[in-house]
Amino acid sequence: MANITLKQLKAFVAVARTQSFTEACIQVHLSQPALSIAIKNLEEEVGGALFSRTTRAIALTPEGEEFYPVARKILQDCDLALEDLSQRFALNRGRVVLAAMPSFASSLLPGLISEYRTLYPGVSVTVNDVIAEDVVDTVRNGQVEVGITFDPGRSEDLSFMPLFDDRFVAVVPAQHTLAEHDKVSWQALLNNDFIALQRPSSIRLLIEAKLRQLGMQMSPEFETHQLATIGRMVVTGLGVSAVPSLCIQQMREQGAVCRELHTPVMSRPVGIVTRKRYPLSTAARSLVDIIQASAEELAQEVRLT
């Protein structure tokens, strides 16, 4: 049955509906010889006659009667599928699933999605806000098409499109002496009770590696899994911390003070992660284009001012 074509099905349905080869030719835009050949080839493929032909009339055989509603349903389903596909390519319909680390998802992403939805209101967007490491994993295993996270490093199966560099900033209580300075050194920050993310957080590992290069060591008094929790702990006076500048707005909303960190200056590229050998859907590609076009604006928003 693999050789049955849509042309043959359309010819069969047209003849069955009109009971006239002449009228069927007009409906399917075929010449009578071409229509006859299409019906003949279909009958040969299914193994028997679908029409009973006389000099005066054309009628469906019992097998043709059984097949007629099935053929109509196949053509209807095909038309609906093609219409849906066309709507998706035109971005009148569709769905995008992306993953983003919480610091990006809660700060910069909503504005980008709002811009996207203004342009393509028929496309739904699902956001998985997960830790940076999980963003990479969900892209790699195909759970999402697009991820926004820190640079995962060189990879054979992933592409990384940088957007901006995310610098680490000091987070201190409003009443802390360090809040009186515009800039804070790492050594001055570490002289206080330090609150850190728990391992194996990539942020924790990056900070430790950078400090180790300068002969410095971080000895946290408190550890937690969430950056939001760090903010609350700082505000209550439990200690100080360092977070990516993506978290500045969140820290300030909780009542903490953010200051520029130096000696060393630590930063990490933030960008878009996709799979190399898998093309993006039209909907996902359009979202990526909007995010990339906003890269300079995003960089401005995470600067400490």
Phi and psi in degrees as a GROMACS rama.xvg file:
@    title "Ramachandran Plot"
@    xaxis  label "Phi"
@    yaxis  label "Psi"
@TYPE xy
-67.8405  -16.8508  ALA-2
-93.1637  1.30165  ASN-3
-69.9495  132.396  ILE-4
-112.635  162.379  THR-5
-62.6774  -34.0331  LEU-6
-60.0917  -41.6761  LYS-7
-66.9411  -42.9733  GLN-8
-64.0557  -41.5009  LEU-9
-63.9812  -39.8136  LYS-10
-64.0919  -43.5493  ALA-11
-62.7244  -47.0141  PHE-12
-64.5154  -39.3379  VAL-13
-64.3884  -43.5803  ALA-14
-67.7972  -42.1273  VAL-15
-63.8645  -37.3849  ALA-16
-74.1509  -41.5739  ARG-17
-91.9249  -20.5195  THR-18
52.1787  38.114  GLN-19
-155.135  123.153  SER-20
-66.1843  -35.7957  PHE-21
-63.9383  -49.4358  THR-22
-66.5769  -37.2252  GLU-23
-62.8846  -38.1437  ALA-24
-58.6777  -41.1072  CYS-25
-65.7843  -41.669  ILE-26
-67.985  -38.6632  GLN-27
-101.907  4.08785  VAL-28
58.2632  47.9733  HIS-29
-126.081  152.261  LEU-30
-72.8424  162.506  SER-31
-63.4218  -41.2226  GLN-32
-60.3142  -41.5654  PRO-33
-66.1159  -39.4325  ALA-34
-63.8038  -43.9334  LEU-35
-62.6814  -40.119  SER-36
-65.6956  -39.7147  ILE-37
-62.7545  -43.511  ALA-38
-65.5745  -43.4848  ILE-39
-60.9263  -44.2308  LYS-40
-65.7049  -36.6509  ASN-41
-64.6354  -45.3201  LEU-42
-63.4539  -38.3913  GLU-43
-65.5266  -36.2807  GLU-44
-69.4271  -40.5863  GLU-45
-85.5789  -13.8415  VAL-46
94.9251  16.0321  GLY-47
-178.047  171.687  GLY-48
-73.7457  138.878  ALA-49
-104.957  -16.8814  LEU-50
-127.898  146.987  PHE-51
-104.819  115.831  SER-52
-107.456  133.867  ARG-53
-129.436  174.354  THR-54
-66.5749  -20.8473  THR-55
-108.925  -23.701  ARG-56
-148.963  160.453  ALA-57
-124.194  129.05  ILE-58
-137.065  152.178  ALA-59
-73.692  140.163  LEU-60
-74.007  166.683  THR-61
-53.695  -40.2433  PRO-62
-66.3427  -38.0912  GLU-63
-63.9677  -39.3733  GLY-64
-59.5521  -42.1365  GLU-65
-67.6172  -35.6301  GLU-66
-81.5815  -25.3255  PHE-67
-55.2007  -53.0893  TYR-68
-64.5132  -31.2492  PRO-69
-66.4274  -45.0772  VAL-70
-63.1372  -41.0178  ALA-71
-61.0774  -42.6082  ARG-72
-64.2973  -39.6975  LYS-73
-61.4778  -45.1893  ILE-74
-66.74  -39.7652  LEU-75
-63.5168  -44.0125  GLN-76
-62.976  -39.4379  ASP-77
-64.6744  -43.9183  CYS-78
-61.6579  -41.9984  ASP-79
-65.3462  -40.983  LEU-80
-64.887  -42.4556  ALA-81
-67.9171  -37.4569  LEU-82
-65.5071  -42.0028  GLU-83
-62.9085  -41.8444  ASP-84
-63.5517  -42.5981  LEU-85
-61.9575  -41.4574  SER-86
-64.6349  -34.6379  GLN-87
-70.6294  -41.5318  ARG-88
-65.123  -31.8209  PHE-89
-83.3439  -1.28104  ALA-90
60.1646  30.8159  LEU-91
-89.781  -10.4573  ASN-92
-155.354  156.954  ARG-93
142.673  -175.548  GLY-94
-152.998  137.245  ARG-95
-118.99  132.431  VAL-96
-118.029  123.076  VAL-97
-133.113  159.91  LEU-98
-117.907  141.133  ALA-99
-145.45  141.877  ALA-100
-64.5468  145.998  MET-101
-54.1079  -36.7156  PRO-102
-62.8795  -32.1624  SER-103
-84.372  -41.8931  PHE-104
-61.8329  -33.7858  ALA-105
-91.8828  -8.09041  SER-106
-116.567  -62.3288  SER-107
-96.8338  -27.9164  LEU-108
-65.1791  -41.7427  LEU-109
-54.1343  -40.3476  PRO-110
-64.5452  -37.9908  GLY-111
-67.6922  -41.1562  LEU-112
-66.5969  -37.4381  ILE-113
-61.3929  -42.8873  SER-114
-63.1306  -41.4535  GLU-115
-64.464  -44.0436  TYR-116
-68.7947  -29.8585  ARG-117
-62.8094  -39.6063  THR-118
-78.5958  -37.0361  LEU-119
-131.989  72.4031  TYR-120
-65.032  -18.8047  PRO-121
-84.3082  -5.78118  GLY-122
-100.872  124.505  VAL-123
-87.3031  151.942  SER-124
-126.22  126.313  VAL-125
-111.66  127.259  THR-126
-112.557  124.792  VAL-127
-102.36  105.327  ASN-128
-91.5983  106.153  ASP-129
-133.422  165.531  VAL-130
-61.9036  157.641  ILE-131
-52.7243  -42.0592  ALA-132
-64.8199  -37.1964  GLU-133
-72.4552  -27.9546  ASP-134
-57.7828  -47.7319  VAL-135
-61.9651  -43.7835  VAL-136
-64.0007  -41.1834  ASP-137
-70.1925  -30.5032  THR-138
-70.677  -45.3662  VAL-139
-61.2075  -39.5893  ARG-140
-90.3659  5.62968  ASN-141
83.0349  9.23353  GLY-142
-67.8553  -31.682  GLN-143
-133.102  157.753  VAL-144
-86.3195  -32.8844  GLU-145
-131.249  138.496  VAL-146
-128.176  147.259  GLY-147
-123.405  116.5  ILE-148
-162.589  -174.32  THR-149
-70.3866  159.735  PHE-150
-58.4499  116.987  ASP-151
-78.3175  -0.846622  PRO-152
89.7871  176.295  GLY-153
-63.8786  137.115  ARG-154
-149.302  143.29  SER-155
-76.5494  -23.905  GLU-156
-112.214  -3.17591  ASP-157
-123.819  147.033  LEU-158
-110.174  143.711  SER-159
-125.133  124.299  PHE-160
-112.027  104.405  MET-161
-66.0993  144.552  PRO-162
-110.985  -48.8327  LEU-163
-164.393  165.085  PHE-164
-93.7292  128.686  ASP-165
-100.176  109.089  ASP-166
-85.9578  147.859  ARG-167
-80.0156  141.977  PHE-168
-126.221  154.823  VAL-169
-79.5173  141.934  ALA-170
-122.256  119.752  VAL-171
-135.68  159.467  VAL-172
-64.7454  151.882  PRO-173
-59.3708  -31.7161  ALA-174
-90.8582  2.34243  GLN-175
-74.9729  148.331  HIS-176
-61.7919  -31.6213  THR-177
-66.8511  -21.5927  LEU-178
-69.1526  -14.1303  ALA-179
-79.8141  -10.4496  GLU-180
-105.363  148.964  HIS-181
-76.7689  -31.8035  ASP-182
-127.798  145.766  LYS-183
-130.951  135.467  VAL-184
-83.819  156.292  SER-185
-61.7188  -38.8578  TRP-186
-62.8978  -42.1581  GLN-187
-63.8967  -38.0448  ALA-188
-66.7314  -42.7604  LEU-189
-73.3629  -12.7971  LEU-190
-73.0386  -5.9974  ASN-191
-108.633  165.952  ASN-192
-58.6648  122.317  ASP-193
-105.992  137.192  PHE-194
-108.991  124.494  ILE-195
-127.249  159.065  ALA-196
-73.572  148.843  LEU-197
-75.5434  150.283  GLN-198
-67.2778  149.579  ARG-199
-97.765  38.3336  PRO-200
-52.2573  133.364  SER-201
-65.4511  -30.3688  SER-202
-65.8597  -45.545  ILE-203
-60.8704  -45.6076  ARG-204
-65.6436  -37.5898  LEU-205
-65.4941  -46.0681  LEU-206
-60.4006  -46.4936  ILE-207
-61.2421  -41.7987  GLU-208
-66.0659  -43.0914  ALA-209
-64.8767  -43.4155  LYS-210
-65.6179  -38.3283  LEU-211
-61.1286  -35.5011  ARG-212
-63.0101  -26.6218  GLN-213
-100.886  10.4149  LEU-214
74.0536  22.0819  GLY-215
-107.669  158.302  MET-216
-137.483  140.833  GLN-217
-103.403  125.105  MET-218
-123.146  87.7684  SER-219
-64.1905  141.634  PRO-220
-86.7748  -28.743  GLU-221
-136.988  148.062  PHE-222
-135.784  147.702  GLU-223
-151.318  167.71  THR-224
-90.7306  -21.8421  HIS-225
-118.193  139.754  GLN-226
-65.2961  -34.7704  LEU-227
-61.5206  -37.1613  ALA-228
-66.8444  -36.9963  THR-229
-57.7977  -44.236  ILE-230
-58.9301  -45.5142  GLY-231
-64.8031  -38.6679  ARG-232
-68.0903  -38.4427  MET-233
-63.3932  -46.796  VAL-234
-60.0476  -35.425  VAL-235
-79.7374  0.0855104  THR-236
87.8254  14.2205  GLY-237
-73.885  -20.7729  LEU-238
166.06  -162.25  GLY-239
-124.094  171.371  VAL-240
-158.767  -178.385  SER-241
-135.184  132.518  ALA-242
-136.601  160.36  VAL-243
-62.4211  150.009  PRO-244
-64.1494  -16.5114  SER-245
-58.2266  -22.4571  LEU-246
-93.986  2.16013  CYS-247
-55.658  -49.9794  ILE-248
-59.9022  -43.6861  GLN-249
-62.5003  -42.9029  GLN-250
-64.7238  -42.6135  MET-251
-66.3707  -38.1873  ARG-252
-63.1777  -27.517  GLU-253
-84.2176  -11.5657  GLN-254
106.82  4.32074  GLY-255
-85.2832  164.203  ALA-256
-111.501  134.799  VAL-257
-109.922  136.409  CYS-258
-134.077  151.516  ARG-259
-64.1692  138.424  GLU-260
-106.437  139.536  LEU-261
-142.645  170.169  HIS-262
52.9555  68.1512  THR-263
-95.0528  162.285  PRO-264
-82.011  124.752  VAL-265
-113.449  133.405  MET-266
-148.021  163.822  SER-267
-148.916  132.996  ARG-268
-65.1776  136.111  PRO-269
-109.681  137.174  VAL-270
-164.349  -166.801  GLY-271
-101.867  129.621  ILE-272
-110.891  129.962  VAL-273
-137.48  168.672  THR-274
-84.5767  137.396  ARG-275
-66.9295  -44.0385  LYS-276
-98.0675  12.957  ARG-277
-124.991  114.152  TYR-278
-66.4135  146.555  PRO-279
-77.1497  150.585  LEU-280
-64.9325  161.468  SER-281
-58.403  -40.779  THR-282
-63.6906  -44.6445  ALA-283
-68.1015  -39.6714  ALA-284
-60.8488  -40.5822  ARG-285
-66.3049  -37.2394  SER-286
-66.7389  -42.7828  LEU-287
-60.3059  -41.0408  VAL-288
-60.556  -41.6954  ASP-289
-65.0039  -42.8413  ILE-290
-64.2184  -44.7329  ILE-291
-64.0629  -39.3463  GLN-292
-65.524  -20.8633  ALA-293
-96.5678  8.12514  SER-294
-56.89  -45.4752  ALA-295
-65.0539  -41.5137  GLU-296
-64.0974  -39.4098  GLU-297
-63.7423  -40.5236  LEU-298
-61.4004  -38.2988  ALA-299
-65.2245  -38.5351  GLN-300
-68.6975  -24.6467  GLU-301
-97.5779  4.60496  VAL-302
-79.2393  143.911  ARG-303
-80.3201  115.611  LEU-304
